[in-house]
Amino acid sequence: NLSLSNSFFDNQKFNNCFFESLVLDQNKISNALELSNSKLNVIEIKGNVVDYEIYITKDSIVGDTYIENNEVSDGEIVISKFYSNGSVTLGNNQVSGILIEDSDFNIPEYGEFNNYKLAENSSSDLYLTGNSFRGDSTSKVYFSKGNYLNLDLRDNQFEVNVFFVENKIEERFFLVNNSFLGHVSFEKFLFSETWNELYWKQLSGYKLRFADYAGETKEELSDEIGFSNLINIYKGLHTIFLSRGDLESANACYSEMKQVQGRRLKYLFKEDSTFGNFLRWQLNVLLKIYTNHGTDPGLAVVMSFFVILLFAMLYLFFPSEWDRDSVTRLLISYEQFLQRKKKANVAPLLVVFGSVTLTLINAVTLSINSFVTLGFGSIPTKGFARYLCIIEGFIGWFLLSIFTVALINQVLA
């Protein structure tokens, strides 16, 4: 064990050292504090004043790491190629920036990686690049109560749940190329008003949380305040994507948000089975199927095509006036062909083929006409088929209205 406190050093370097514990407390270091290629069970660097930088590289920490309340006058705290098998606390350091790169944090059960800063301290930068955060479902990564000039997270892998709590970004926020295997929580998080660069693919798959609220269970869906806060996170991200012109991320974020809202609509219907609640829930389902909640007009075209084909198949069983006229003309042509005393080996097959082809064409034409036109006058069919035309006309009017709105929404976006 080594403990140094209330001391003055020009340089403080530890290289290729082995400690059960290393405690540096309330020291004044006129140059840099460096720890490299060392193995420790516990390290505490607290309350030191360092003129240049704190540099920790290629170290292996079996236990917990505490770097708190230090003041670095002209430099940064740099942690590079670092391995930790315990909890890590980086808290309330007065420094222009903290850089953590290419490091491996194996967080224990109920352990955490926590970066925090008290409100009275000035804002600083935090850069995390190429790190791995591993652990189980009880392990957590916290960015809590910190004001950042720049918060930059790139190419990291988070196998644990991540919490952004009471953060404010004053200049730039980057969330790029990270892999989140757990949940990502934004609680009282103020995005930058200047620059936000983040992409939805990192967050897709219902990973967003407000604190621990997911809007999944019956108990959570009954919590109106928690649900509103979760939707507010989705809406904030959607607004950022639109402002950046990232339509792909905006559409995917909006679609997932509407799916989350669909959960609550379903819950409300089960709790109060009124026609209004049922209609709102089913409209949410329809919009998902038909236009992916207004984000994919192309999907609406495909679905409309299938609706037209479905009704065309039904019309095959109910011949229209067009079918009778077409078959009559075809039979007259066939009789004229026979009267000219020509060979008729192929003619009967042509009549059958022509009759079937005309019936198919008429069925598809009638279906298209019914789908795109509501109240077009005389319906060229009778009986049950007439009612099918009316039903298809109403469906077509309704679906085409949704398609128009979705198309305009995408054009304006």
Secondary structure by P-SEA (a helix, b strand, c coil): ccccccccccbbbbccccccbbbbcbbbbcbbbbbccccccbbbbcbbbbcbbbbbccbbbcbbbbbcccccccccccccbbbbcbbbbbccccccbbbbcbbbbbccccccbbbbbcccbbbbbbbbcbbbbbbcccccccccbbbbcbbbbcbbbbccbbbbcbbbbccbbbbccccccbbbbbccccccccbbbbbccccccccccccccccccccccccaaaaaaaaaaaaaaaaaaaaacaaaaaaaaaaaaaaaaaaaaaaaaaacccaaaaaaaaaaaaaaacccccccaaaaaaaaaaaaaaaaaaacccccaaaaaaaaaaaaaaaaaaaacccccaaaaaaaaaaaaaaaaaaaaaaaaaaacccccccccccaaaaaaaaaaaaaaaaaaaaaaaaaaaaac
